[in-house]
Amino acid sequence: MDKHKFSEAEITGVYRAIAERRDMRHFIKQKIPADTLARLLNAAHQAGSVGLMQPWRFIRITDLPLRKQIHHLIDEERQLTANALGERQNDFMKLKVEGVLECAELLVVALPNHREQHIFGRRTLPEMDIASTACAIQNIWLAARAEGLGMGWVSLFDPKKLGALLNMPEGSLAIAILCLGHVEEFYKKSMLELENWATGKSLDAFLSENTWKD
Amino acid sequence: MDKHKFSEAEITGVYRAIAERRDMRHFIKQKIPADTLARLLNAAHQAGSVGLMQPWRFIRITDLPLRKQIHHLIDEERQLTANALGERQNDFMKLKVEGVLECAELLVVALPNHREQHIFGRRTLPEMDIASTACAIQNIWLAARAEGLGMGWVSLFDPKKLGALLNMPEGSLAIAILCLGHVEEFYKKSMLELENWATGKSLDAFLSENTWKD
């Protein structure tokens, strides 16, 4: 029963996008056509969501002064994170953690207010709203990679300050600043590995059968 | 600069997987080959994660009595959710919300303990761990769809009870029970829409420029 299976090339496309997706922080100056951006946003919106609550908002940042203010917020949090990291502070400050000023398109993704009205699938796991929105963002990431575009997900910011900047209501929560754009090269592996910040473990370490494995 | 763009068929594959992915609750009895399951888990593990923390664990459920206990937990929560829904209680109880006993493979996905050690990208947004793991799950969902397999993400359970059943340590959190398997048909749209439980809104309602839109 393989009638639902995609063609070999289509399957390859899906696995390639998954394997070659990178969290990009280096972009080159080239615009993204409006129809490409529309496809990416549409891909996000096709994500499933718990109880069909569609817990996402996408705010496109086109105003340059606003973009600079957002960059400033990230830079503030970057310093606070460095302080919190203690002895790794200096290594951290050497990392490029965002491409907000260079990327072609900047999007803020947020959870809306009034999420407490949604009970289906969230009574014991209210976090499912962020999970659904993360799936939507992963859709953008993979579709962008297939289109040859890079994306970076920046979470180094104070959501209250970003909320104030974007007139977000009480109860909403920004979870992502997305940088989208053309890139010179995709990193061969995670930039944090290339920069020797962290080393990924192989899948085996995370798999077990019928019970937890330490 | 389109040198990073995939082939047309590969791009189609990515967008098809995104568009045709469904939260499945109906499965047919047919096994998933071991190499297919391995590809899906590998796809999950290729997700990005905040600070490369890889905040995921995958527990494959192969023990039938354990599978039945997990099903029982979901059924308990189903009744509690129905009670919490008030006047929609009866409509809710008519919905098929999971395919735990019928699916070919059952996976529990969880966040590990000791996540508080990871500060990078999480100082102000600790929820980024669940976001990264949701991206990993979305990878399985899309790769499964390309392979012709359905997946359902069940979040109707008490994570404490599931944790006890799987000997999960304090500080860890199960966020998903994933049902994977062959399906007779993929739903034409969200099953919750087909069953008139909810109506999705179009993308326009969720988009704005430079500021929040109510």
Interface residues (C-beta under 8 A of the other chain):
Chain A: M1 D2 K3 H4 K5 F6 S7 A9 E10 I11 T12 G13 V14 Y15 R16 A17 I18 A19 R21 R22 D23 I28 Q30 R39 L41 N42 A43 H45 Q46 A47 G48 V50 G51 L52 M53 Q54 W56 R57 F58 I59 R60 I61 T62 D63 L66 E77 L80 T81 A84 L85 F92 A110 I119 F120 G121 R122 R123 T124 L125 E127 M128 I130 A131 S132 T133 A134 C135 I137 Q138 N139 W141 L142 A143 R145 A146 E147 G148 L149 W153 S155 L156 F157 D158 P159 L166 N167 M168 P169 S172 I175 A176 H182 V183 F186 S190 L192 E193 W197 A198 T199 G200 K201 S202 L203 F206 L207 S208 E209 N210 T211 W212 K213 D214
Chain B: M1 D2 K3 H4 K5 F6 S7 A9 E10 I11 T12 G13 V14 Y15 R16 A17 I18 A19 R21 R22 D23 I28 Q30 R39 L41 N42 A43 H45 Q46 A47 G48 V50 G51 L52 M53 Q54 W56 R57 F58 I59 R60 I61 T62 D63 L66 E77 L80 T81 A84 L85 F92 A110 I119 F120 G121 R122 R123 T124 L125 E127 M128 I130 A131 S132 T133 A134 C135 I137 Q138 N139 W141 L142 A143 R145 A146 E147 G148 L149 W153 S155 L156 F157 D158 P159 L166 N167 M168 P169 S172 I175 A176 H182 V183 F186 S190 L192 E193 W197 A198 T199 G200 K201 S202 L203 F206 L207 S208 E209 N210 T211 W212 K213 D214
